[in-house]
Amino acid sequence: MNISTSLHHTPVIAAENYAQVDGRYARNTDVSGISLGLGQGKDQGKAGISAKIWRTAGESTSDPTEELPIHRVLDLALLICRSSLHFQDAYRLPKLYDPDHPLIDRIGLQGAAMNVSVCTDNPAIDQDIKRFAHALNEDGEMIGERLRILARLLEEMGY
């Protein structure tokens, strides 16, 4: 997948093999990957965390009214949860990741696995991952509140 920095999204954590696990569209999709990264915020240029769906034809999901199949929303939630878990212990690594092993996890879906990795295609990854961790920490209370509610609802649903 050709994940590159754009004006509005700089990838930091990516599932570059997403085409293999894209629900009923797996192996026959126009989506090549999903990522979490730094997005340009509206607060005086402050970078915040954003999510992006990468199309194989280089088309982005910049249209704010684009509809997403529900499984992609859940897959983004999986990416968020796994990334948050990584950053709880990332301080132990000098670069917040292991450059020799950028794969964070493989999440099994539909007989394949979604690879969750640090996006080493990003030429500024060493600086961007620090900015990402800082933004994640700054938004920790807001993200944590939503994850706790999600966990409670999943438990109530019997999951």
N, C-alpha and C positions, 0 to 999 in steps of 0.2 A: 504494500500500500504506500502511496506517496503522500505521507503526512508532512506538510510543510507549514511554516509559520504564515499566518494570514494577518490582516490588519486587526481582526477582532478576536482571534483565538490562537494561542500558542500552546500546542500540545505538550503535556508533561507525562501523563499516564494514558496508555492507549491499549485497546484490544484490536491489534492490527489484523488478526485473522477472523474478524467478525463475520465475514461472508460464509464461513463454515458453520456458524451457529445461529444464523438469523431466522430463527423460528421456521415456519413453513416455507420461507424463502431461501433457506440454507442451500448453498452451492448454486443458487440461481437468483442472485440479488444484485441490485445496483449499489448496495452499501458495502464498502470495503472495510470499514472500521468505525469504532467509536472512541472518543477520547475525552479526557478531562484536562483542562489546561487553564491558562491565564487569559481572561477576557478583559478587554478595556472597559472599565466601569465608567459610569457617568459622573462619579464623584471626583471631580478635578483630576481626571486621568488615573485614578486609583485602580490598580489591577485587582480583579476578583476572579473567583473560580467559575469557569463556564464548561458546558458540555457541548460536544459537536458530533454530528453524524457525518462521516466521510463517504462521498459517492465515488464510484469507480471512474466516472467520466470527469472528475475534478469539480463537479457541481457541489456546492455547499448547501447547507440547510439554513441559509441566512434569512429566508422568508419567515417572519415572526408568526405567520398564520399557518405554517405547514402542519399537517396532521401526522402523528406518529402512530404506528401500530402499537397496541398496548404492550406487547412483548418487548419492544425496543425501549419503552419507558422503564420497564422492569429490569432490562439488561443494563441500562444506564444506572439504575439504583444499585445493582450488583457491583458495578464498576466503582460507584461512589463509596459503598460500604467497604469493599476490599482495599481501596486506596486509603480511606480513613484508617483502617486497621494497620496498613503498612506504615503510615506516618506516626502512629502511636509509639513505634520502636525505632523509627528511622534515625533519630538523633544518635543512635549508637554507631551509625555508619558515617565515615568522614564526609562523604558527598551526599548523604541522605539516601543513597542507593549503592549497590555494588556494580560498578561499571563492567566487570567481567561476567556478571550474571544479572542482567537487567529484568529478567522475568520475575515478577512478584508472586504470581499464582496462576494456576490453570483451573478454571471453573467449568466443571462438566455440564454440558448442555446438549441434548439431542444426539447422544452417541459421539460427540466430539468435545472439545474443550475450548473455552474462550481464554486466550492467553492475555493476562493482565501484566503489562510491562512498563517500565520507565521508557519513555520515548527518546531513545538515543539518536534518532534521525534529526532531532532538534539540535542544531549546532550550538545553541546557548543553554543546553540542558542543565549544566552545573549551576548557573545563575538562576535559571527559571525554576528549578526544583526547589531552591531556597525560597524564592518569591511565592511559589505555590504553597509550600509548607507554612509560610507566614500567613498567607491569606486564609488557609484552612484553619489555622490557629485563631486568627482574628474572628472568623465566622463560626468558631467551634460551638458557642452557646446556641446559636440559631440552628446549625446543622444537627447538633446533638439533640435538641428538642424535637426536631422532626424525626430523627432516627428512633428516639425513644417512643414516640407516638406510633411510628410504623411497626416497631417491635411489639408494642402492646396490641395493636390491631391484628397483627399476624397471629399472635398468641390467642386472641379472642376467636379468630377464625379457625383455630386448631392446627396452625402450621408451626 
